[in-house]
Amino acid sequence: MNALSEEHSPSVGPVGPAGRVGPVPVSRRARAVTPASALDHLWLHFTDHSAYADGDGPPVIVSGEGARIRDSKGRTYLDALSGLFVVQAGYGRPELARAAAAQAEELAYFPLWSHAHPRAVELAERLTDHTPAGLNRVFFTTGGGEAVESAWKLAKQYWKLLGRPGKHKVLARAIAYHGTTQGALAITGIPALKQMFEPLVPGAFHVPNTNIYRAAENLRDDPTAFGVWAADRIEEAIQFEGPDSVAAVFLEPVQNAGGCFPAPPGYFERVRAICDKYDVLLVSDEVICAFGRVGGIFACTEMGYVPDIITCAKGMTSGYSPIGAMITTEKLFEPFRTGHEMFAHGYTFGGHPVSAAVALANLDLFEREGLVDHVRKHAPDFRATLERLLDLPVVGDVRGEGFFYGIELVKDKTTRESFSDAECERILKGFLSPALFEAGLYCRADDRGDPVIQLAPPLIVGQAEFDEMESTLRSVLSQVPDML
């Protein structure tokens, strides 16, 4: 285990009056859970259930320790995706469990509807210690998609209150994923995820993303020129739709879907200038990138740009309790400060006291163990280790930032030819996903866009885990050419 990891209890249960973590009561374990029983009543998310029609059922993950998870059959795996870009501090952290239990005993629940509670007040203040200057108003949600939904609704109302009701449209990038609620899904740039739920909220439009590997040949070797080109497509879209109709631009610091597209040099500086020129709000969607994933508590600070809104979630509690947030400038809050205007929007469990307490304990942990500095120090080692895979004939590109990387797979490295849809289905879903898991590596084989392997391990890992990822990937990916 990495030196930053602690010795953790393998089974974290309730906390007694003295603060001792105890075992899970037997009554809660009475019902046997197996992969087969998981199919009886559970409806899995984003899952083709036919894949389990003739098998035992989905893997059932029962425990975690540090950067590793264990299934119901007793097998352990290196979690190279942090669950779902979430478990920054690793598994089995008793201090986070204790924070949840202590808060539940003091105040298990109260809504933020015209009332406050201490943990929400404290967490809002704590978060703004890390935001760029001016972003100091925190609206809590229970997850990332809700934070994105909140940001679009706020942008619409803000411009209406300023006497510009026509500004309601938003721009986002192709292949980008921003959530599954009707508004966030409209912002999402993945057509296949949207088709079954149309018509969606109208007014979302998409511009090219920052995948320089797939850029025009005259731009592939000039990141600065490519960044200007990509940013200018945003200005072009604003001009085409009409500046008086565009409310906001939603961008991830490093785009997730499609395989970790970093921003080229100067890109966000240029986008910020474009948004200022046309009175368009810039939303930094940091649901994945915040809380150390690419270095820094907030990625926009790490990358040197100041948005009008930050959306965040996932790593805020390292996954130990659900929470999300929309963080805005005082400028956006100003119309609601006086008079009787109200942002008629909220969530029953937004800013839940238990989740807020866990988030505070998680931030304490980040500071105590220096997780952000750990990512900054070891990110070059992670990159260098993964780049060793470039000698494989199917590895076309390795890209990302911090502890957040994508490996694009290709059929032909010289021409950058990608796999056909049928080949993606057979190779990624039929072979790579199960083969990597069988080899002891939990990660993501994704074909939303060009086929990629995504890696986002807990922030506590180091060179030993980097080498393990590379070795396992090399062993499995080496078999792909024989399947073509």
C-alpha positions as CSV (number, residue, x, y, z in Angstrom):
1,M,0.0,0.0,0.0
2,N,1.2,3.5,-0.7
3,A,2.9,5.3,2.1
4,L,0.1,7.9,2.1
5,S,-2.4,5.3,3.0
6,E,-3.4,4.5,6.6
7,E,-4.1,1.1,8.2
8,H,-7.8,1.0,7.8
9,S,-10.4,-1.3,9.3
10,P,-11.7,-3.6,6.6
11,S,-15.3,-3.4,7.8
12,V,-16.5,0.0,8.9
13,G,-19.8,-0.1,10.9
14,P,-21.7,2.2,13.2
15,V,-19.9,4.5,15.7
16,G,-20.9,4.0,19.3
17,P,-21.1,6.7,22.0
18,A,-17.4,6.6,22.6
19,G,-16.7,7.1,18.9
20,R,-15.5,3.6,18.3
21,V,-16.2,2.0,14.9
22,G,-18.0,-1.2,15.5
23,P,-18.9,-4.2,13.4
24,V,-22.0,-4.2,11.1
25,P,-24.9,-5.8,13.0
26,V,-25.6,-9.4,11.9
27,S,-29.2,-8.6,11.1
28,R,-28.0,-6.4,8.3
29,R,-26.0,-9.2,6.8
30,A,-28.7,-12.0,7.1
31,R,-29.6,-12.0,3.5
32,A,-27.0,-13.6,1.2
33,V,-26.0,-11.4,-1.7
34,T,-24.6,-13.1,-4.8
35,P,-24.1,-12.1,-8.4
36,A,-27.2,-14.1,-9.3
37,S,-29.3,-12.5,-6.6
38,A,-28.3,-9.1,-7.8
39,L,-30.4,-9.8,-10.9
40,D,-33.6,-10.5,-9.0
41,H,-34.6,-6.9,-8.2
42,L,-31.7,-4.5,-8.9
43,W,-31.9,-2.3,-12.0
44,L,-28.3,-1.4,-12.8
45,H,-27.3,2.0,-14.2
46,F,-26.1,2.3,-17.8
47,T,-26.2,-1.5,-18.1
48,D,-27.1,-3.9,-20.9
49,H,-28.7,-6.5,-18.7
50,S,-28.7,-9.0,-21.5
51,A,-25.0,-9.4,-20.9
52,Y,-25.9,-11.3,-17.8
53,A,-28.7,-13.4,-19.2
54,D,-26.7,-16.6,-19.4
55,G,-24.2,-15.9,-16.7
56,D,-23.9,-15.6,-12.9
57,G,-24.8,-12.0,-12.8
58,P,-22.8,-8.8,-12.3
59,P,-19.8,-8.6,-10.0
60,V,-20.8,-7.7,-6.5
61,I,-18.2,-5.4,-4.8
62,V,-18.4,-5.9,-1.0
63,S,-15.4,-4.0,0.4
64,G,-12.5,-1.8,-0.3
65,E,-9.2,-1.0,1.3
66,G,-6.9,1.8,0.1
67,A,-6.9,1.6,-3.7
68,R,-8.3,-2.0,-3.9
69,I,-11.7,-3.5,-3.9
70,R,-12.9,-7.0,-3.2
71,D,-15.9,-8.9,-4.7
72,S,-18.3,-11.4,-3.2
73,K,-16.1,-14.2,-4.5
74,G,-13.1,-13.0,-2.5
75,R,-11.1,-11.6,-5.5
76,T,-9.3,-8.3,-5.2
77,Y,-8.8,-5.7,-7.9
78,L,-6.8,-2.5,-8.2
79,D,-9.4,0.3,-8.6
80,A,-8.0,2.4,-11.4
81,L,-11.2,4.5,-11.8
82,S,-11.9,5.5,-8.2
83,G,-15.3,3.9,-8.4
84,L,-16.5,6.5,-10.9
85,F,-13.9,9.3,-10.6
86,V,-15.0,9.6,-7.0
87,V,-12.9,7.8,-4.2
88,Q,-10.1,10.3,-4.1
89,A,-8.9,9.4,-0.6
90,G,-9.2,5.6,-1.1
91,Y,-11.4,3.1,0.6
92,G,-11.7,2.2,4.3
93,R,-11.3,5.6,5.8
94,P,-12.7,5.3,9.4
95,E,-12.4,9.1,10.0
96,L,-15.0,9.7,7.3
97,A,-17.3,7.1,8.7
98,R,-17.0,8.6,12.1
99,A,-17.8,12.1,10.8
100,A,-21.0,10.8,9.2
101,A,-22.1,8.9,12.3
102,A,-21.4,11.8,14.7
103,Q,-23.3,14.2,12.5
104,A,-26.3,11.8,12.1
105,E,-26.5,11.6,15.9
106,E,-26.4,15.4,16.3
107,L,-28.6,16.4,13.3
108,A,-29.4,13.8,10.8
109,Y,-31.4,16.0,8.5
110,F,-32.7,19.5,7.9
111,P,-33.4,21.2,4.5
112,L,-31.7,24.4,3.3
113,W,-35.1,25.8,2.4
114,S,-35.2,29.2,4.2
115,H,-33.1,27.7,7.0
116,A,-29.4,26.8,7.5
117,H,-27.5,24.2,9.5
118,P,-24.0,24.5,10.8
119,R,-22.3,22.0,8.5
120,A,-23.6,23.7,5.3
121,V,-22.5,27.1,6.5
122,E,-19.1,25.8,7.4
123,L,-18.6,23.8,4.2
124,A,-19.7,26.7,2.0
125,E,-17.1,28.9,3.7
126,R,-14.4,26.2,3.5
127,L,-15.0,25.6,-0.3
128,T,-14.7,29.3,-1.1
129,D,-11.3,29.3,0.6
130,H,-10.1,27.4,-2.6
131,T,-12.1,29.0,-5.4
132,P,-10.8,31.8,-7.6
133,A,-11.4,35.3,-6.2
134,G,-15.1,36.3,-6.4
135,L,-16.6,32.9,-6.5
136,N,-18.0,32.8,-3.0
137,R,-21.6,31.8,-3.2
138,V,-22.4,28.1,-2.8
139,F,-25.7,26.4,-3.7
140,F,-25.7,22.7,-2.6
141,T,-27.1,19.8,-4.6
142,T,-26.8,16.1,-4.1
143,G,-24.8,15.3,-7.2
144,G,-23.1,16.6,-10.3
145,G,-25.9,16.4,-12.8
146,E,-28.1,18.5,-10.4
147,A,-25.3,21.0,-10.1
148,V,-25.2,21.4,-13.9
149,E,-29.0,21.6,-14.1
150,S,-28.9,24.3,-11.4
151,A,-26.3,26.3,-13.3
152,W,-28.4,26.4,-16.5
153,K,-31.5,27.4,-14.6
154,L,-29.6,30.1,-12.8
155,A,-28.2,31.5,-16.0
156,K,-31.6,31.7,-17.5
157,Q,-33.1,33.5,-14.5
158,Y,-30.1,35.8,-14.1
159,W,-30.4,37.2,-17.6
160,K,-34.2,37.6,-17.2
161,L,-33.7,39.6,-14.0
162,L,-31.2,41.8,-15.9
163,G,-33.8,42.6,-18.5
164,R,-32.3,40.3,-21.2
165,P,-34.9,37.4,-21.4
166,G,-33.7,36.2,-24.8
167,K,-30.4,34.9,-23.4
168,H,-31.4,31.3,-22.6
169,K,-29.2,29.1,-25.0
170,V,-26.1,27.3,-23.9
171,L,-23.0,25.9,-25.7
172,A,-21.0,22.8,-24.8
173,R,-18.5,20.6,-26.6
174,A,-19.1,17.5,-28.8
175,I,-19.0,14.2,-27.0
176,A,-18.9,16.0,-23.6
177,Y,-20.9,14.4,-20.8
178,H,-22.7,16.8,-18.3
179,G,-25.4,14.6,-16.7
180,T,-28.6,12.8,-17.3
181,T,-31.4,15.1,-16.1
182,Q,-33.4,16.6,-19.0
183,G,-31.5,19.9,-19.0
184,A,-28.0,18.4,-18.3
185,L,-28.7,15.7,-20.9
186,A,-29.4,18.4,-23.4
187,I,-26.1,20.0,-22.6
188,T,-24.4,16.6,-23.0
189,G,-22.8,16.2,-26.4
190,I,-23.3,12.4,-26.9
191,P,-26.2,11.8,-29.3
192,A,-26.6,8.1,-28.4
193,L,-27.4,8.9,-24.8
194,K,-30.1,11.4,-25.8
195,Q,-32.1,9.8,-28.5
196,M,-34.5,7.7,-26.3
197,F,-35.4,10.8,-24.2
198,E,-36.0,13.4,-26.8
199,P,-37.5,16.0,-27.0
200,L,-35.1,17.4,-24.5
201,V,-34.9,20.9,-23.1
202,P,-34.4,23.1,-26.2
203,G,-31.5,25.6,-26.5
204,A,-28.3,23.5,-26.2
205,F,-25.8,23.6,-29.0
206,H,-22.4,22.0,-29.5
207,V,-18.9,23.0,-30.7
208,P,-15.8,21.0,-31.5
209,N,-13.9,19.6,-28.5
210,T,-10.1,19.8,-27.8
211,N,-9.0,16.4,-29.0
212,I,-5.8,17.4,-30.8
213,Y,-5.1,13.8,-31.8
214,R,-8.1,14.0,-34.1
215,A,-7.4,17.6,-35.3
216,A,-6.7,18.6,-38.9
217,E,-3.2,17.7,-39.9
218,N,-2.1,21.3,-40.1
219,L,-3.0,21.8,-36.4
220,R,-1.9,18.5,-34.8
221,D,1.7,19.6,-34.1
222,D,0.8,23.2,-33.0
223,P,-1.2,23.0,-29.7
224,T,-1.4,26.8,-29.4
225,A,-2.8,27.2,-32.9
226,F,-5.2,24.4,-32.2
227,G,-6.3,26.0,-29.0
228,V,-7.1,29.3,-30.8
229,W,-9.0,27.3,-33.5
230,A,-11.1,25.4,-31.0
231,A,-11.9,28.5,-28.9
232,D,-12.8,30.5,-32.0
233,R,-15.5,27.9,-32.8
234,I,-17.2,29.0,-29.6
235,E,-17.2,32.6,-30.8
236,E,-18.4,31.5,-34.2
237,A,-21.4,29.6,-32.5
238,I,-22.2,32.6,-30.3
239,Q,-22.3,34.9,-33.4
240,F,-24.4,32.3,-35.4
241,E,-27.0,31.9,-32.6
242,G,-26.9,35.6,-31.8
243,P,-25.2,37.0,-28.6
244,D,-28.5,38.2,-27.2
245,S,-29.7,34.5,-27.2
246,V,-26.7,32.8,-25.6
247,A,-26.6,32.6,-21.8
248,A,-23.7,30.4,-20.9
249,V,-20.9,28.1,-22.1
250,F,-20.3,24.8,-20.2
251,L,-16.8,23.4,-20.4
252,E,-14.9,20.7,-18.4
253,P,-11.3,21.6,-17.5
254,V,-10.3,18.2,-18.9
255,Q,-13.2,16.7,-20.9
256,N,-14.1,13.2,-19.7
257,A,-16.1,11.5,-22.4
258,G,-14.1,10.7,-25.5
259,G,-11.1,10.0,-23.3
260,C,-9.6,12.9,-21.3
261,F,-9.1,15.8,-23.6
262,P,-6.9,18.5,-22.0
263,A,-7.2,22.1,-23.0
264,P,-4.5,23.4,-25.3
265,P,-2.3,26.3,-24.2
266,G,-4.2,29.6,-24.2
267,Y,-7.6,27.9,-24.8
268,F,-9.4,28.9,-21.6
269,E,-7.8,32.4,-21.7
270,R,-9.3,32.9,-25.2
271,V,-12.7,31.4,-24.1
272,R,-12.8,33.7,-21.1
273,A,-12.2,36.7,-23.4
274,I,-14.9,35.6,-25.8
275,C,-17.5,35.1,-23.0
276,D,-16.7,38.6,-21.7
277,K,-17.0,40.1,-25.2
278,Y,-20.5,38.8,-25.7
279,D,-21.8,38.8,-22.1
280,V,-21.9,35.0,-21.8
281,L,-21.4,33.2,-18.6
282,L,-18.5,30.6,-18.4
283,V,-19.4,27.5,-16.4
284,S,-16.4,25.3,-15.4
285,D,-18.0,21.8,-15.0
286,E,-15.6,20.2,-12.4
287,V,-17.8,17.3,-11.3
288,I,-14.8,15.1,-12.1
289,C,-11.9,17.4,-12.2
290,A,-12.2,19.1,-8.8
291,F,-10.8,17.9,-5.5
292,G,-7.3,16.9,-6.6
293,R,-8.1,14.9,-9.7
294,V,-6.0,17.1,-12.0
295,G,-4.2,18.9,-9.1
296,G,-5.7,21.6,-7.0
297,I,-8.9,21.6,-5.1
298,F,-10.5,23.3,-8.1
299,A,-9.1,22.7,-11.6
300,C,-9.8,26.2,-12.9
301,T,-7.5,27.6,-10.3
302,E,-4.8,25.0,-11.3
303,M,-5.3,25.9,-15.0
304,G,-5.4,29.7,-14.5
305,Y,-8.8,30.8,-15.5
306,V,-11.8,32.3,-13.6
307,P,-15.3,31.1,-14.5
308,D,-18.6,32.6,-13.5
309,I,-19.8,29.3,-12.1
310,I,-18.2,26.1,-10.9
311,T,-20.1,22.8,-10.7
312,C,-18.7,20.1,-8.6
313,A,-19.5,16.9,-6.8
314,K,-17.9,13.4,-6.8
315,G,-14.6,13.9,-4.9
316,M,-16.0,16.4,-2.4
317,T,-16.6,13.5,0.0
318,S,-14.4,10.9,-1.7
319,G,-17.7,9.1,-2.3
320,Y,-18.5,8.5,1.3
321,S,-21.7,10.4,1.1
322,P,-23.5,12.1,-1.9
323,I,-23.2,15.8,-2.3
324,G,-22.7,18.4,-5.1
325,A,-22.5,22.1,-5.5
326,M,-22.9,25.1,-7.8
327,I,-20.5,27.8,-6.8
328,T,-21.1,31.3,-8.3
329,T,-19.8,34.8,-8.2
330,E,-21.4,37.5,-6.1
331,K,-22.4,39.1,-9.4
332,L,-24.8,36.3,-10.1
333,F,-26.2,36.3,-6.5
334,E,-26.7,40.1,-6.5
335,P,-30.2,40.1,-8.1
336,F,-31.4,37.8,-5.3
337,R,-29.7,39.7,-2.4
338,T,-32.3,42.4,-2.0
339,G,-36.0,42.8,-2.9
340,H,-38.2,39.7,-3.3
341,E,-36.6,37.8,-6.1
342,M,-36.1,34.1,-5.4
343,F,-34.2,31.3,-7.2
344,A,-37.2,28.9,-7.1
345,H,-35.1,25.8,-7.3
346,G,-33.7,23.3,-4.8
347,Y,-33.4,19.7,-3.7
348,T,-34.7,17.9,-0.6
349,F,-31.3,16.5,0.2
350,G,-29.1,19.3,-1.1
351,G,-26.4,20.1,1.4
352,H,-27.4,17.2,3.6
353,P,-25.9,17.6,7.1
354,V,-24.3,14.2,7.1
355,S,-22.8,14.7,3.6
356,A,-21.6,18.2,4.5
357,A,-19.9,16.8,7.6
358,V,-18.2,14.1,5.6
359,A,-17.0,16.7,3.0
360,L,-15.5,18.8,5.8
361,A,-13.7,15.7,7.2
362,N,-12.5,14.8,3.6
363,L,-11.0,18.3,3.2
364,D,-9.3,17.9,6.5
365,L,-7.8,14.6,5.2
366,F,-6.7,16.3,2.0
367,E,-4.8,18.9,4.0
368,R,-3.4,16.5,6.6
369,E,-2.0,14.0,4.0
370,G,-1.1,16.5,1.3
371,L,-3.1,14.7,-1.4
372,V,-3.1,17.7,-3.8
373,D,0.7,18.0,-3.6
374,H,1.0,14.2,-4.0
375,V,-0.9,14.4,-7.3
376,R,1.2,17.3,-8.5
377,K,4.4,15.5,-7.6
378,H,3.5,12.2,-9.1
379,A,1.4,13.2,-12.1
380,P,4.5,13.3,-14.4
381,D,5.4,9.7,-13.2
382,F,1.9,8.5,-14.0
383,R,2.1,10.0,-17.5
384,A,5.6,8.6,-18.2
385,T,4.5,5.1,-17.0
386,L,1.4,5.1,-19.3
387,E,3.3,6.5,-22.2
388,R,5.4,3.3,-22.2
389,L,2.3,1.7,-23.8
390,L,2.8,3.8,-26.9
391,D,5.0,1.0,-28.3
392,L,1.9,-1.2,-28.6
393,P,0.4,-1.2,-32.2
394,V,-3.1,-0.5,-30.9
395,V,-2.2,2.5,-28.6
396,G,-2.5,5.7,-30.6
397,D,-2.5,8.3,-27.9
398,V,-2.0,8.8,-24.2
399,R,-3.5,12.0,-22.9
400,G,-4.8,13.6,-19.7
401,E,-3.7,15.6,-16.6
402,G,-3.0,14.8,-13.0
403,F,-4.4,11.4,-12.1
404,F,-6.9,11.4,-15.0
405,Y,-5.9,9.8,-18.3
406,G,-7.3,8.3,-21.4
407,I,-5.5,5.8,-23.8
408,E,-7.0,6.0,-27.3
409,L,-6.9,2.7,-29.2
410,V,-6.5,2.6,-33.0
411,K,-6.6,0.0,-35.8
412,D,-3.7,1.7,-37.6
413,K,-1.2,4.0,-35.9
414,T,0.1,5.5,-39.1
415,T,-3.3,6.6,-40.4
416,R,-5.0,6.9,-37.0
417,E,-7.8,4.7,-38.3
418,S,-10.2,3.8,-35.6
419,F,-12.2,0.6,-35.1
420,S,-15.6,0.2,-36.7
421,D,-18.7,0.1,-34.6
422,A,-18.8,-3.7,-34.8
423,E,-15.1,-3.9,-33.9
424,C,-15.7,-1.6,-30.9
425,E,-18.5,-3.8,-29.7
426,R,-16.4,-6.9,-30.0
427,I,-13.1,-5.6,-28.8
428,L,-14.1,-3.1,-26.1
429,K,-17.2,-4.6,-24.6
430,G,-16.7,-8.2,-25.6
431,F,-13.1,-8.5,-24.7
432,L,-11.3,-5.6,-23.0
433,S,-13.7,-4.8,-20.2
434,P,-14.0,-8.4,-19.0
435,A,-10.4,-9.3,-19.7
436,L,-9.0,-6.3,-17.7
437,F,-11.3,-7.0,-14.8
438,E,-10.4,-10.7,-14.9
439,A,-6.7,-9.6,-14.8
440,G,-7.4,-7.6,-11.6
441,L,-7.8,-4.1,-13.0
442,Y,-11.0,-2.1,-12.7
443,C,-11.0,0.7,-15.2
444,R,-13.2,1.9,-18.1
445,A,-13.2,0.8,-21.7
446,D,-15.3,3.5,-23.4
447,D,-16.5,4.1,-27.0
448,R,-18.4,7.4,-26.5
449,G,-16.4,8.9,-29.4
450,D,-13.3,7.0,-30.4
451,P,-12.4,3.9,-28.3
452,V,-10.4,4.6,-25.1
453,I,-9.3,3.1,-21.9
454,Q,-9.8,5.5,-19.0
455,L,-7.8,5.6,-15.8
456,A,-8.5,7.7,-12.7
457,P,-7.1,5.9,-9.6
458,P,-7.5,7.1,-6.0
459,L,-5.1,10.0,-5.3
460,I,-3.2,7.9,-2.7
461,V,-1.5,5.7,-5.3
462,G,2.1,5.8,-6.4
463,Q,4.6,4.2,-8.7
464,A,3.9,0.7,-7.6
465,E,0.3,1.1,-8.7
466,F,1.3,2.9,-11.9
467,D,3.5,0.0,-12.8
468,E,0.7,-2.5,-12.0
469,M,-1.7,-0.6,-14.3
470,E,0.8,-0.5,-17.1
471,S,1.7,-4.1,-16.8
472,T,-1.9,-5.3,-16.8
473,L,-2.9,-3.1,-19.7
474,R,0.1,-4.2,-21.7
475,S,-0.7,-7.9,-21.1
476,V,-4.3,-7.5,-22.2
477,L,-3.9,-4.9,-25.0
478,S,-1.2,-7.1,-26.6
479,Q,-3.9,-9.6,-27.5
480,V,-6.0,-7.1,-29.5
481,P,-4.1,-7.2,-32.8
482,D,-4.9,-10.9,-33.1
483,M,-8.6,-10.1,-32.9
484,L,-8.5,-7.8,-35.9
